[in-house]
Amino acid sequence: MAKRINTPLTDDVVRTLKAGDNVLISGVIYTARDAAHKRLVALIEKGEELPMDVRGQVIYYVGPCPA
């Protein structure tokens, strides 16, 4: 059975999740591909502010795939 969760996530909700869980997510989900993830990591490493607050948010990797 799928777990229903809402964004932004709380620490308590995150603690209940395990790899392989099926979840139904309501709320904002940020999507980004490899270039965006690389940019976010670079900003964090430089101590700079991110363009959005990612605390409690869901970030879903989307990128090119073979046809």
PDB file of N, H, CA, C and O in Angstrom:
ATOM      1  N   MET A   1       0.843  -1.179   0.000  1.00  0.00           N
ATOM      2  CA  MET A   1       0.000   0.000   0.000  1.00  0.00           C
ATOM      3  C   MET A   1       0.891   1.247   0.000  1.00  0.00           C
ATOM      4  O   MET A   1       1.887   1.307   0.721  1.00  0.00           O
ATOM      5  N   ALA A   2       0.529   2.220  -0.800  1.00  0.00           N
ATOM      6  H   ALA A   2      -0.281   2.171  -1.385  1.00  0.00           H
ATOM      7  CA  ALA A   2       1.309   3.451  -0.912  1.00  0.00           C
ATOM      8  C   ALA A   2       1.081   4.354   0.296  1.00  0.00           C
ATOM      9  O   ALA A   2      -0.016   4.415   0.853  1.00  0.00           O
ATOM     10  N   LYS A   3       2.148   5.053   0.686  1.00  0.00           N
ATOM     11  H   LYS A   3       3.039   5.003   0.234  1.00  0.00           H
ATOM     12  CA  LYS A   3       2.051   6.044   1.756  1.00  0.00           C
ATOM     13  C   LYS A   3       1.704   7.381   1.122  1.00  0.00           C
ATOM     14  O   LYS A   3       2.243   7.735   0.074  1.00  0.00           O
ATOM     15  N   ARG A   4       0.816   8.114   1.749  1.00  0.00           N
ATOM     16  H   ARG A   4       0.378   7.827   2.601  1.00  0.00           H
ATOM     17  CA  ARG A   4       0.465   9.458   1.282  1.00  0.00           C
ATOM     18  C   ARG A   4       1.291  10.469   2.065  1.00  0.00           C
ATOM     19  O   ARG A   4       1.250  10.499   3.295  1.00  0.00           O
ATOM     20  N   ILE A   5       2.043  11.299   1.340  1.00  0.00           N
ATOM     21  H   ILE A   5       2.076  11.275   0.341  1.00  0.00           H
ATOM     22  CA  ILE A   5       2.859  12.319   1.991  1.00  0.00           C
ATOM     23  C   ILE A   5       2.618  13.660   1.308  1.00  0.00           C
ATOM     24  O   ILE A   5       2.194  13.717   0.154  1.00  0.00           O
ATOM     25  N   ASN A   6       2.892  14.732   2.035  1.00  0.00           N
ATOM     26  H   ASN A   6       3.235  14.686   2.973  1.00  0.00           H
ATOM     27  CA  ASN A   6       2.718  16.089   1.520  1.00  0.00           C
ATOM     28  C   ASN A   6       4.030  16.849   1.644  1.00  0.00           C
ATOM     29  O   ASN A   6       4.799  16.641   2.582  1.00  0.00           O
ATOM     30  N   THR A   7       4.272  17.734   0.679  1.00  0.00           N
ATOM     31  H   THR A   7       3.647  17.902  -0.083  1.00  0.00           H
ATOM     32  CA  THR A   7       5.439  18.605   0.766  1.00  0.00           C
ATOM     33  C   THR A   7       4.992  19.946   1.321  1.00  0.00           C
ATOM     34  O   THR A   7       3.856  20.363   1.094  1.00  0.00           O
ATOM     35  N   PRO A   8       5.869  20.626   2.045  1.00  0.00           N
ATOM     36  CA  PRO A   8       7.208  20.202   2.420  1.00  0.00           C
ATOM     37  C   PRO A   8       7.165  19.076   3.454  1.00  0.00           C
ATOM     38  O   PRO A   8       6.266  19.014   4.293  1.00  0.00           O
ATOM     39  N   LEU A   9       8.154  18.193   3.373  1.00  0.00           N
ATOM     40  H   LEU A   9       8.884  18.243   2.692  1.00  0.00           H
ATOM     41  CA  LEU A   9       8.224  17.044   4.273  1.00  0.00           C
ATOM     42  C   LEU A   9       8.731  17.463   5.650  1.00  0.00           C
ATOM     43  O   LEU A   9       9.559  18.366   5.772  1.00  0.00           O
ATOM     44  N   THR A  10       8.228  16.804   6.666  1.00  0.00           N
ATOM     45  H   THR A  10       7.555  16.071   6.566  1.00  0.00           H
ATOM     46  CA  THR A  10       8.748  17.020   8.017  1.00  0.00           C
ATOM     47  C   THR A  10       9.775  15.927   8.316  1.00  0.00           C
ATOM     48  O   THR A  10       9.796  14.890   7.653  1.00  0.00           O
ATOM     49  N   ASP A  11      10.613  16.161   9.302  1.00  0.00           N
ATOM     50  H   ASP A  11      10.596  17.003   9.841  1.00  0.00           H
ATOM     51  CA  ASP A  11      11.596  15.145   9.706  1.00  0.00           C
ATOM     52  C   ASP A  11      10.900  13.859  10.131  1.00  0.00           C
ATOM     53  O   ASP A  11      11.386  12.765   9.841  1.00  0.00           O
ATOM     54  N   ASP A  12       9.764  13.982  10.816  1.00  0.00           N
ATOM     55  H   ASP A  12       9.370  14.870  11.052  1.00  0.00           H
ATOM     56  CA  ASP A  12       9.032  12.791  11.267  1.00  0.00           C
ATOM     57  C   ASP A  12       8.572  11.940  10.087  1.00  0.00           C
ATOM     58  O   ASP A  12       8.655  10.713  10.137  1.00  0.00           O
ATOM     59  N   VAL A  13       8.087  12.585   9.028  1.00  0.00           N
ATOM     60  H   VAL A  13       8.019  13.582   8.988  1.00  0.00           H
ATOM     61  CA  VAL A  13       7.639  11.841   7.842  1.00  0.00           C
ATOM     62  C   VAL A  13       8.831  11.173   7.167  1.00  0.00           C
ATOM     63  O   VAL A  13       8.750  10.005   6.787  1.00  0.00           O
ATOM     64  N   VAL A  14       9.929  11.894   7.015  1.00  0.00           N
ATOM     65  H   VAL A  14       9.995  12.843   7.324  1.00  0.00           H
ATOM     66  CA  VAL A  14      11.120  11.346   6.356  1.00  0.00           C
ATOM     67  C   VAL A  14      11.616  10.107   7.098  1.00  0.00           C
ATOM     68  O   VAL A  14      12.032   9.133   6.471  1.00  0.00           O
ATOM     69  N   ARG A  15      11.574  10.141   8.413  1.00  0.00           N
ATOM     70  H   ARG A  15      11.236  10.933   8.922  1.00  0.00           H
ATOM     71  CA  ARG A  15      12.039   8.989   9.204  1.00  0.00           C
ATOM     72  C   ARG A  15      11.200   7.734   8.960  1.00  0.00           C
ATOM     73  O   ARG A  15      11.686   6.624   9.175  1.00  0.00           O
ATOM     74  N   THR A  16       9.959   7.889   8.518  1.00  0.00           N
ATOM     75  H   THR A  16       9.565   8.791   8.343  1.00  0.00           H
ATOM     76  CA  THR A  16       9.102   6.715   8.283  1.00  0.00           C
ATOM     77  C   THR A  16       9.339   6.086   6.920  1.00  0.00           C
ATOM     78  O   THR A  16       8.884   4.969   6.672  1.00  0.00           O
ATOM     79  N   LEU A  17      10.048   6.786   6.023  1.00  0.00           N
ATOM     80  H   LEU A  17      10.417   7.694   6.224  1.00  0.00           H
ATOM     81  CA  LEU A  17      10.231   6.292   4.659  1.00  0.00           C
ATOM     82  C   LEU A  17      11.430   5.363   4.557  1.00  0.00           C
ATOM     83  O   LEU A  17      12.456   5.563   5.207  1.00  0.00           O
ATOM     84  N   LYS A  18      11.272   4.336   3.720  1.00  0.00           N
ATOM     85  H   LYS A  18      10.438   4.174   3.192  1.00  0.00           H
ATOM     86  CA  LYS A  18      12.355   3.383   3.466  1.00  0.00           C
ATOM     87  C   LYS A  18      12.529   3.245   1.954  1.00  0.00           C
ATOM     88  O   LYS A  18      11.584   3.455   1.194  1.00  0.00           O
ATOM     89  N   ALA A  19      13.729   2.893   1.526  1.00  0.00           N
ATOM     90  H   ALA A  19      14.497   2.722   2.144  1.00  0.00           H
ATOM     91  CA  ALA A  19      13.981   2.648   0.105  1.00  0.00           C
ATOM     92  C   ALA A  19      13.001   1.598  -0.389  1.00  0.00           C
ATOM     93  O   ALA A  19      12.803   0.570   0.259  1.00  0.00           O
ATOM     94  N   GLY A  20      12.394   1.854  -1.525  1.00  0.00           N
ATOM     95  H   GLY A  20      12.554   2.689  -2.051  1.00  0.00           H
ATOM     96  CA  GLY A  20      11.445   0.912  -2.104  1.00  0.00           C
ATOM     97  C   GLY A  20      10.001   1.197  -1.746  1.00  0.00           C
ATOM     98  O   GLY A  20       9.094   0.583  -2.307  1.00  0.00           O
ATOM     99  N   ASP A  21       9.766   2.135  -0.806  1.00  0.00           N
ATOM    100  H   ASP A  21      10.503   2.634  -0.351  1.00  0.00           H
ATOM    101  CA  ASP A  21       8.386   2.484  -0.459  1.00  0.00           C
ATOM    102  C   ASP A  21       7.683   3.109  -1.655  1.00  0.00           C
ATOM    103  O   ASP A  21       8.282   3.877  -2.406  1.00  0.00           O
ATOM    104  N   ASN A  22       6.423   2.779  -1.824  1.00  0.00           N
ATOM    105  H   ASN A  22       5.936   2.155  -1.213  1.00  0.00           H
ATOM    106  CA  ASN A  22       5.579   3.468  -2.792  1.00  0.00           C
ATOM    107  C   ASN A  22       4.952   4.652  -2.082  1.00  0.00           C
ATOM    108  O   ASN A  22       4.382   4.505  -1.001  1.00  0.00           O
ATOM    109  N   VAL A  23       5.058   5.832  -2.694  1.00  0.00           N
ATOM    110  H   VAL A  23       5.520   5.951  -3.572  1.00  0.00           H
ATOM    111  CA  VAL A  23       4.496   7.031  -2.080  1.00  0.00           C
ATOM    112  C   VAL A  23       3.633   7.786  -3.078  1.00  0.00           C
ATOM    113  O   VAL A  23       3.898   7.788  -4.280  1.00  0.00           O
ATOM    114  N   LEU A  24       2.614   8.415  -2.563  1.00  0.00           N
ATOM    115  H   LEU A  24       2.399   8.414  -1.586  1.00  0.00           H
ATOM    116  CA  LEU A  24       1.786   9.341  -3.321  1.00  0.00           C
ATOM    117  C   LEU A  24       2.084  10.714  -2.746  1.00  0.00           C
ATOM    118  O   LEU A  24       1.830  10.967  -1.569  1.00  0.00           O
ATOM    119  N   ILE A  25       2.623  11.601  -3.573  1.00  0.00           N
ATOM    120  H   ILE A  25       2.830  11.395  -4.530  1.00  0.00           H
ATOM    121  CA  ILE A  25       3.092  12.899  -3.093  1.00  0.00           C
ATOM    122  C   ILE A  25       2.124  13.986  -3.529  1.00  0.00           C
ATOM    123  O   ILE A  25       1.770  14.085  -4.704  1.00  0.00           O
ATOM    124  N   SER A  26       1.699  14.802  -2.570  1.00  0.00           N
ATOM    125  H   SER A  26       1.986  14.723  -1.615  1.00  0.00           H
ATOM    126  CA  SER A  26       0.898  15.991  -2.860  1.00  0.00           C
ATOM    127  C   SER A  26       1.740  17.207  -2.525  1.00  0.00           C
ATOM    128  O   SER A  26       2.429  17.234  -1.505  1.00  0.00           O
ATOM    129  N   GLY A  27       1.684  18.198  -3.375  1.00  0.00           N
ATOM    130  H   GLY A  27       1.124  18.175  -4.203  1.00  0.00           H
ATOM    131  CA  GLY A  27       2.442  19.423  -3.137  1.00  0.00           C
ATOM    132  C   GLY A  27       3.447  19.661  -4.241  1.00  0.00           C
ATOM    133  O   GLY A  27       3.390  19.043  -5.303  1.00  0.00           O
ATOM    134  N   VAL A  28       4.360  20.559  -3.974  1.00  0.00           N
ATOM    135  H   VAL A  28       4.407  21.062  -3.111  1.00  0.00           H
ATOM    136  CA  VAL A  28       5.372  20.948  -4.960  1.00  0.00           C
ATOM    137  C   VAL A  28       6.468  19.891  -5.023  1.00  0.00           C
ATOM    138  O   VAL A  28       6.968  19.432  -3.996  1.00  0.00           O
ATOM    139  N   ILE A  29       6.832  19.512  -6.247  1.00  0.00           N
ATOM    140  H   ILE A  29       6.426  19.884  -7.081  1.00  0.00           H
ATOM    141  CA  ILE A  29       7.965  18.622  -6.485  1.00  0.00           C
ATOM    142  C   ILE A  29       8.877  19.346  -7.473  1.00  0.00           C
ATOM    143  O   ILE A  29       8.460  19.682  -8.581  1.00  0.00           O
ATOM    144  N   TYR A  30      10.124  19.582  -7.065  1.00  0.00           N
ATOM    145  H   TYR A  30      10.462  19.309  -6.164  1.00  0.00           H
ATOM    146  CA  TYR A  30      11.087  20.203  -7.964  1.00  0.00           C
ATOM    147  C   TYR A  30      11.703  19.118  -8.836  1.00  0.00           C
ATOM    148  O   TYR A  30      12.051  18.043  -8.347  1.00  0.00           O
ATOM    149  N   THR A  31      11.836  19.401 -10.122  1.00  0.00           N
ATOM    150  H   THR A  31      11.553  20.274 -10.520  1.00  0.00           H
ATOM    151  CA  THR A  31      12.497  18.470 -11.030  1.00  0.00           C
ATOM    152  C   THR A  31      13.751  19.145 -11.578  1.00  0.00           C
ATOM    153  O   THR A  31      13.760  20.347 -11.843  1.00  0.00           O
ATOM    154  N   ALA A  32      14.803  18.356 -11.742  1.00  0.00           N
ATOM    155  H   ALA A  32      14.796  17.379 -11.527  1.00  0.00           H
ATOM    156  CA  ALA A  32      16.055  18.906 -12.260  1.00  0.00           C
ATOM    157  C   ALA A  32      16.870  17.776 -12.869  1.00  0.00           C
ATOM    158  O   ALA A  32      16.769  16.622 -12.454  1.00  0.00           O
ATOM    159  N   ARG A  33      17.672  18.125 -13.849  1.00  0.00           N
ATOM    160  H   ARG A  33      17.755  19.063 -14.186  1.00  0.00           H
ATOM    161  CA  ARG A  33      18.554  17.124 -14.431  1.00  0.00           C
ATOM    162  C   ARG A  33      19.975  17.342 -13.937  1.00  0.00           C
ATOM    163  O   ARG A  33      20.210  18.196 -13.081  1.00  0.00           O
ATOM    164  N   ASP A  34      20.919  16.582 -14.464  1.00  0.00           N
ATOM    165  H   ASP A  34      20.728  15.889 -15.159  1.00  0.00           H
ATOM    166  CA  ASP A  34      22.281  16.570 -13.941  1.00  0.00           C
ATOM    167  C   ASP A  34      22.933  17.946 -13.879  1.00  0.00           C
ATOM    168  O   ASP A  34      23.617  18.255 -12.903  1.00  0.00           O
ATOM    169  N   ALA A  35      22.738  18.769 -14.889  1.00  0.00           N
ATOM    170  H   ALA A  35      22.182  18.518 -15.681  1.00  0.00           H
ATOM    171  CA  ALA A  35      23.372  20.090 -14.903  1.00  0.00           C
ATOM    172  C   ALA A  35      22.871  20.954 -13.745  1.00  0.00           C
ATOM    173  O   ALA A  35      23.651  21.680 -13.129  1.00  0.00           O
ATOM    174  N   ALA A  36      21.596  20.876 -13.455  1.00  0.00           N
ATOM    175  H   ALA A  36      20.963  20.286 -13.956  1.00  0.00           H
ATOM    176  CA  ALA A  36      21.031  21.660 -12.349  1.00  0.00           C
ATOM    177  C   ALA A  36      21.536  21.149 -11.005  1.00  0.00           C
ATOM    178  O   ALA A  36      21.850  21.943 -10.119  1.00  0.00           O
ATOM    179  N   HIS A  37      21.617  19.834 -10.848  1.00  0.00           N
ATOM    180  H   HIS A  37      21.362  19.189 -11.569  1.00  0.00           H
ATOM    181  CA  HIS A  37      22.136  19.264  -9.600  1.00  0.00           C
ATOM    182  C   HIS A  37      23.586  19.711  -9.390  1.00  0.00           C
ATOM    183  O   HIS A  37      23.982  20.051  -8.275  1.00  0.00           O
ATOM    184  N   LYS A  38      24.370  19.708 -10.469  1.00  0.00           N
ATOM    185  H   LYS A  38      24.048  19.432 -11.375  1.00  0.00           H
ATOM    186  CA  LYS A  38      25.774  20.124 -10.397  1.00  0.00           C
ATOM    187  C   LYS A  38      25.869  21.587  -9.953  1.00  0.00           C
ATOM    188  O   LYS A  38      26.725  21.946  -9.144  1.00  0.00           O
ATOM    189  N   ARG A  39      24.983  22.420 -10.493  1.00  0.00           N
ATOM    190  H   ARG A  39      24.289  22.129 -11.150  1.00  0.00           H
ATOM    191  CA  ARG A  39      24.974  23.843 -10.125  1.00  0.00           C
ATOM    192  C   ARG A  39      24.609  24.024  -8.655  1.00  0.00           C
ATOM    193  O   ARG A  39      25.232  24.826  -7.959  1.00  0.00           O
ATOM    194  N   LEU A  40      23.615  23.295  -8.180  1.00  0.00           N
ATOM    195  H   LEU A  40      23.109  22.643  -8.745  1.00  0.00           H
ATOM    196  CA  LEU A  40      23.216  23.392  -6.772  1.00  0.00           C
ATOM    197  C   LEU A  40      24.361  22.975  -5.846  1.00  0.00           C
ATOM    198  O   LEU A  40      24.622  23.633  -4.839  1.00  0.00           O
ATOM    199  N   VAL A  41      25.038  21.882  -6.192  1.00  0.00           N
ATOM    200  H   VAL A  41      24.825  21.348  -7.010  1.00  0.00           H
ATOM    201  CA  VAL A  41      26.169  21.418  -5.383  1.00  0.00           C
ATOM    202  C   VAL A  41      27.270  22.480  -5.361  1.00  0.00           C
ATOM    203  O   VAL A  41      27.851  22.746  -4.308  1.00  0.00           O
ATOM    204  N   ALA A  42      27.558  23.084  -6.505  1.00  0.00           N
ATOM    205  H   ALA A  42      27.087  22.868  -7.360  1.00  0.00           H
ATOM    206  CA  ALA A  42      28.598  24.119  -6.574  1.00  0.00           C
ATOM    207  C   ALA A  42      28.234  25.311  -5.690  1.00  0.00           C
ATOM    208  O   ALA A  42      29.096  25.849  -4.995  1.00  0.00           O
ATOM    209  N   LEU A  43      26.981  25.724  -5.709  1.00  0.00           N
ATOM    210  H   LEU A  43      26.281  25.287  -6.273  1.00  0.00           H
ATOM    211  CA  LEU A  43      26.544  26.839  -4.862  1.00  0.00           C
ATOM    212  C   LEU A  43      26.704  26.495  -3.382  1.00  0.00           C
ATOM    213  O   LEU A  43      27.164  27.321  -2.594  1.00  0.00           O
ATOM    214  N   ILE A  44      26.323  25.279  -3.014  1.00  0.00           N
ATOM    215  H   ILE A  44      25.950  24.608  -3.655  1.00  0.00           H
ATOM    216  CA  ILE A  44      26.454  24.843  -1.621  1.00  0.00           C
ATOM    217  C   ILE A  44      27.922  24.834  -1.204  1.00  0.00           C
ATOM    218  O   ILE A  44      28.262  25.308  -0.121  1.00  0.00           O
ATOM    219  N   GLU A  45      28.793  24.297  -2.061  1.00  0.00           N
ATOM    220  H   GLU A  45      28.516  23.912  -2.941  1.00  0.00           H
ATOM    221  CA  GLU A  45      30.223  24.226  -1.740  1.00  0.00           C
ATOM    222  C   GLU A  45      30.844  25.614  -1.580  1.00  0.00           C
ATOM    223  O   GLU A  45      31.776  25.789  -0.795  1.00  0.00           O
ATOM    224  N   LYS A  46      30.329  26.606  -2.327  1.00  0.00           N
ATOM    225  H   LYS A  46      29.572  26.464  -2.964  1.00  0.00           H
ATOM    226  CA  LYS A  46      30.830  27.978  -2.220  1.00  0.00           C
ATOM    227  C   LYS A  46      30.193  28.727  -1.050  1.00  0.00           C
ATOM    228  O   LYS A  46      30.596  29.846  -0.732  1.00  0.00           O
ATOM    229  N   GLY A  47      29.202  28.109  -0.413  1.00  0.00           N
ATOM    230  H   GLY A  47      28.875  27.200  -0.671  1.00  0.00           H
ATOM    231  CA  GLY A  47      28.506  28.774   0.687  1.00  0.00           C
ATOM    232  C   GLY A  47      27.516  29.820   0.216  1.00  0.00           C
ATOM    233  O   GLY A  47      27.109  30.689   0.988  1.00  0.00           O
ATOM    234  N   GLU A  48      27.125  29.742  -1.054  1.00  0.00           N
ATOM    235  H   GLU A  48      27.455  29.036  -1.681  1.00  0.00           H
ATOM    236  CA  GLU A  48      26.183  30.715  -1.609  1.00  0.00           C
ATOM    237  C   GLU A  48      24.743  30.250  -1.409  1.00  0.00           C
ATOM    238  O   GLU A  48      24.473  29.077  -1.153  1.00  0.00           O
ATOM    239  N   GLU A  49      23.837  31.205  -1.535  1.00  0.00           N
ATOM    240  H   GLU A  49      24.057  32.158  -1.744  1.00  0.00           H
ATOM    241  CA  GLU A  49      22.419  30.915  -1.354  1.00  0.00           C
ATOM    242  C   GLU A  49      21.861  30.186  -2.579  1.00  0.00           C
ATOM    243  O   GLU A  49      22.205  30.511  -3.716  1.00  0.00           O
ATOM    244  N   LEU A  50      21.007  29.208  -2.336  1.00  0.00           N
ATOM    245  H   LEU A  50      20.728  28.943  -1.413  1.00  0.00           H
ATOM    246  CA  LEU A  50      20.361  28.491  -3.436  1.00  0.00           C
ATOM    247  C   LEU A  50      19.206  29.335  -3.979  1.00  0.00           C
ATOM    248  O   LEU A  50      18.674  30.182  -3.261  1.00  0.00           O
ATOM    249  N   PRO A  51      18.810  29.115  -5.237  1.00  0.00           N
ATOM    250  CA  PRO A  51      17.721  29.905  -5.816  1.00  0.00           C
ATOM    251  C   PRO A  51      16.350  29.596  -5.207  1.00  0.00           C
ATOM    252  O   PRO A  51      15.392  30.334  -5.435  1.00  0.00           O
ATOM    253  N   MET A  52      16.255  28.516  -4.439  1.00  0.00           N
ATOM    254  H   MET A  52      17.033  27.916  -4.254  1.00  0.00           H
ATOM    255  CA  MET A  52      15.003  28.184  -3.752  1.00  0.00           C
ATOM    256  C   MET A  52      15.346  27.477  -2.448  1.00  0.00           C
ATOM    257  O   MET A  52      16.443  26.940  -2.291  1.00  0.00           O
ATOM    258  N   ASP A  53      14.406  27.483  -1.522  1.00  0.00           N
ATOM    259  H   ASP A  53      13.516  27.920  -1.649  1.00  0.00           H
ATOM    260  CA  ASP A  53      14.607  26.802  -0.246  1.00  0.00           C
ATOM    261  C   ASP A  53      14.287  25.329  -0.455  1.00  0.00           C
ATOM    262  O   ASP A  53      13.145  24.983  -0.759  1.00  0.00           O
ATOM    263  N   VAL A  54      15.278  24.457  -0.295  1.00  0.00           N
ATOM    264  H   VAL A  54      16.205  24.737  -0.048  1.00  0.00           H
ATOM    265  CA  VAL A  54      15.073  23.029  -0.557  1.00  0.00           C
ATOM    266  C   VAL A  54      14.766  22.225   0.707  1.00  0.00           C
ATOM    267  O   VAL A  54      14.542  21.017   0.635  1.00  0.00           O
ATOM    268  N   ARG A  55      14.754  22.888   1.858  1.00  0.00           N
ATOM    269  H   ARG A  55      14.936  23.869   1.917  1.00  0.00           H
ATOM    270  CA  ARG A  55      14.458  22.164   3.103  1.00  0.00           C
ATOM    271  C   ARG A  55      13.061  21.561   3.047  1.00  0.00           C
ATOM    272  O   ARG A  55      12.074  22.266   2.835  1.00  0.00           O
ATOM    273  N   GLY A  56      12.991  20.245   3.240  1.00  0.00           N
ATOM    274  H   GLY A  56      13.793  19.672   3.412  1.00  0.00           H
ATOM    275  CA  GLY A  56      11.715  19.551   3.263  1.00  0.00           C
ATOM    276  C   GLY A  56      11.091  19.318   1.895  1.00  0.00           C
ATOM    277  O   GLY A  56       9.974  18.810   1.803  1.00  0.00           O
ATOM    278  N   GLN A  57      11.794  19.680   0.843  1.00  0.00           N
ATOM    279  H   GLN A  57      12.702  20.093   0.919  1.00  0.00           H
ATOM    280  CA  GLN A  57      11.236  19.556  -0.498  1.00  0.00           C
ATOM    281  C   GLN A  57      11.634  18.233  -1.150  1.00  0.00           C
ATOM    282  O   GLN A  57      12.602  17.588  -0.748  1.00  0.00           O
ATOM    283  N   VAL A  58      10.874  17.856  -2.148  1.00  0.00           N
ATOM    284  H   VAL A  58      10.087  18.381  -2.474  1.00  0.00           H
ATOM    285  CA  VAL A  58      11.171  16.671  -2.949  1.00  0.00           C
ATOM    286  C   VAL A  58      11.848  17.150  -4.225  1.00  0.00           C
ATOM    287  O   VAL A  58      11.309  17.993  -4.943  1.00  0.00           O
ATOM    288  N   ILE A  59      13.032  16.608  -4.506  1.00  0.00           N
ATOM    289  H   ILE A  59      13.470  15.923  -3.924  1.00  0.00           H
ATOM    290  CA  ILE A  59      13.747  16.926  -5.745  1.00  0.00           C
ATOM    291  C   ILE A  59      13.842  15.637  -6.541  1.00  0.00           C
ATOM    292  O   ILE A  59      14.453  14.665  -6.096  1.00  0.00           O
ATOM    293  N   TYR A  60      13.237  15.634  -7.720  1.00  0.00           N
ATOM    294  H   TYR A  60      12.741  16.424  -8.082  1.00  0.00           H
ATOM    295  CA  TYR A  60      13.139  14.440  -8.549  1.00  0.00           C
ATOM    296  C   TYR A  60      14.069  14.603  -9.742  1.00  0.00           C
ATOM    297  O   TYR A  60      13.963  15.581 -10.483  1.00  0.00           O
ATOM    298  N   TYR A  61      14.974  13.659  -9.932  1.00  0.00           N
ATOM    299  H   TYR A  61      15.060  12.865  -9.330  1.00  0.00           H
ATOM    300  CA  TYR A  61      15.900  13.714 -11.061  1.00  0.00           C
ATOM    301  C   TYR A  61      15.164  13.349 -12.344  1.00  0.00           C
ATOM    302  O   TYR A  61      14.531  12.297 -12.435  1.00  0.00           O
ATOM    303  N   VAL A  62      15.255  14.222 -13.322  1.00  0.00           N
ATOM    304  H   VAL A  62      15.769  15.076 -13.248  1.00  0.00           H
ATOM    305  CA  VAL A  62      14.740  13.919 -14.660  1.00  0.00           C
ATOM    306  C   VAL A  62      15.850  14.251 -15.641  1.00  0.00           C
ATOM    307  O   VAL A  62      16.515  15.279 -15.511  1.00  0.00           O
ATOM    308  N   GLY A  63      16.044  13.409 -16.590  1.00  0.00           N
ATOM    309  H   GLY A  63      15.505  12.574 -16.695  1.00  0.00           H
ATOM    310  CA  GLY A  63      17.106  13.657 -17.545  1.00  0.00           C
ATOM    311  C   GLY A  63      16.880  12.866 -18.811  1.00  0.00           C
ATOM    312  O   GLY A  63      15.914  12.112 -18.928  1.00  0.00           O
ATOM    313  N   PRO A  64      17.776  13.047 -19.750  1.00  0.00           N
ATOM    314  CA  PRO A  64      17.636  12.331 -21.008  1.00  0.00           C
ATOM    315  C   PRO A  64      17.759  10.822 -20.798  1.00  0.00           C
ATOM    316  O   PRO A  64      18.490  10.350 -19.927  1.00  0.00           O
ATOM    317  N   CYS A  65      17.039  10.103 -21.602  1.00  0.00           N
ATOM    318  H   CYS A  65      16.444  10.486 -22.310  1.00  0.00           H
ATOM    319  CA  CYS A  65      17.118   8.645 -21.545  1.00  0.00           C
ATOM    320  C   CYS A  65      17.092   8.105 -22.973  1.00  0.00           C
ATOM    321  O   CYS A  65      16.586   8.762 -23.883  1.00  0.00           O
ATOM    322  N   PRO A  66      17.629   6.927 -23.159  1.00  0.00           N
ATOM    323  CA  PRO A  66      17.630   6.371 -24.513  1.00  0.00           C
ATOM    324  C   PRO A  66      16.203   6.112 -24.997  1.00  0.00           C
ATOM    325  O   PRO A  66      15.336   5.687 -24.233  1.00  0.00           O
ATOM    326  N   ALA A  67      15.990   6.372 -26.251  1.00  0.00           N
ATOM    327  H   ALA A  67      16.695   6.717 -26.871  1.00  0.00           H
ATOM    328  CA  ALA A  67      14.643   6.177 -26.820  1.00  0.00           C
ATOM    329  C   ALA A  67      14.368   4.721 -27.088  1.00  0.00           C
ATOM    330  O   ALA A  67      13.288   4.375 -27.565  1.00  0.00           O
TER     331      ALA A  67
END
